[in-house]
Amino acid sequence: MRSIIFATNNKNKVSEIRAVLKDSFQIISLAETGIDIEIPEPYDTLEENAREKSVTIYTLTGKDCFSEDTGLEVTALNNEPGVRSARYAGDESDFKKNTEKLLANLRSASNRQAQFRTVISLMLGGKEYSFEGICKGVITEQETGNNGFGYDPVFIPDGSDKTFAEMTMDEKNKFSHRKKATAKFAAFLNNYNGKD
């Protein structure tokens, strides 16, 4: 089984990726490698921030690794919070405050369309590969549900009447942006022969 480091300290993201990949690959978190660093996300795009994290860990370890960056892009807010999704209300990464700020900014908006977008950056054999997943939906007027994390209590994906936070992991993965990006990533790994 191929082992690959997931360059994140977010346990929720590790759980989601493992749920998608199941036993296809051994996903090793940063904590499990003994690496205890917070990798900065200084850039204005998800692609650049994902690359920063994967290149940093590859440089440190010399081992195959991947990272991801995810943003919630809300149409009425000019695609905010976007790359600043985790720090929308400040640098403390407090999702309760982030969600409250989002709902306040949308209070008078009639258009509540939004999308989650995930970009995965994979460092494999010294080369970088990128994969994207998008889930379109709408922002609710109030939080509903206790599952998931981040903006899950206020996001209903197209094709459902539940927020992500009202869904089980299996239900969420039928729609999930992270699932879509991870499926592309897994298909690439399954077909990789080291010659690309």
Secondary structure as the mmCIF struct_conf table of DSSP 4:
data_model
#
loop_
_struct_conf.conf_type_id
_struct_conf.id
_struct_conf.beg_label_comp_id
_struct_conf.beg_label_asym_id
_struct_conf.beg_label_seq_id
_struct_conf.end_label_comp_id
_struct_conf.end_label_asym_id
_struct_conf.end_label_seq_id
STRN STRN1 ARG A 2 PHE A 6
HELX_RH_AL_P HELX_RH_AL_P1 LYS A 11 LEU A 21
TURN_TY1_P TURN_TY1_P1 LYS A 22 ASP A 23
BEND BEND1 SER A 24 SER A 24
STRN STRN2 PHE A 25 SER A 29
HELX_RH_AL_P HELX_RH_AL_P2 LEU A 30 THR A 33
TURN_TY1_P TURN_TY1_P2 GLY A 34 GLY A 34
BEND BEND2 TYR A 43 THR A 45
HELX_RH_AL_P HELX_RH_AL_P3 LEU A 46 THR A 61
BEND BEND3 LYS A 63 LYS A 63
STRN STRN3 CYS A 65 VAL A 74
HELX_RH_3T_P HELX_RH_3T_P1 THR A 75 LEU A 77
TURN_TY1_P TURN_TY1_P3 ASN A 78 ASN A 79
STRN STRN4 GLU A 80 GLY A 82
TURN_TY1_P TURN_TY1_P4 VAL A 83 ARG A 84
HELX_RH_3T_P HELX_RH_3T_P2 SER A 85 ARG A 87
TURN_TY1_P TURN_TY1_P5 TYR A 88 ALA A 89
TURN_TY1_P TURN_TY1_P6 ASP A 91 GLU A 92
HELX_RH_AL_P HELX_RH_AL_P4 PHE A 95 ASN A 105
TURN_TY1_P TURN_TY1_P7 LEU A 106 SER A 108
BEND BEND4 SER A 110 SER A 110
STRN STRN5 GLN A 113 LEU A 124
TURN_TY1_P TURN_TY1_P8 GLY A 125 GLY A 126
STRN STRN6 LYS A 127 ILE A 139
BEND BEND5 GLU A 141 GLN A 142
BEND BEND6 ASN A 146 PHE A 149
TURN_TY1_P TURN_TY1_P9 GLY A 150 TYR A 151
HELX_RH_3T_P HELX_RH_3T_P3 ASP A 152 VAL A 154
STRN STRN7 PHE A 155 PRO A 157
TURN_TY1_P TURN_TY1_P10 ASP A 158 GLY A 159
BEND BEND7 ASP A 161 LYS A 162
HELX_RH_3T_P HELX_RH_3T_P4 PHE A 164 GLU A 166
BEND BEND8 MET A 167 MET A 167
HELX_RH_AL_P HELX_RH_AL_P5 MET A 169 LYS A 172
TURN_TY1_P TURN_TY1_P11 ASN A 173 PHE A 175
HELX_RH_AL_P HELX_RH_AL_P6 HIS A 177 ASN A 191
BEND BEND9 GLY A 194 GLY A 194
#
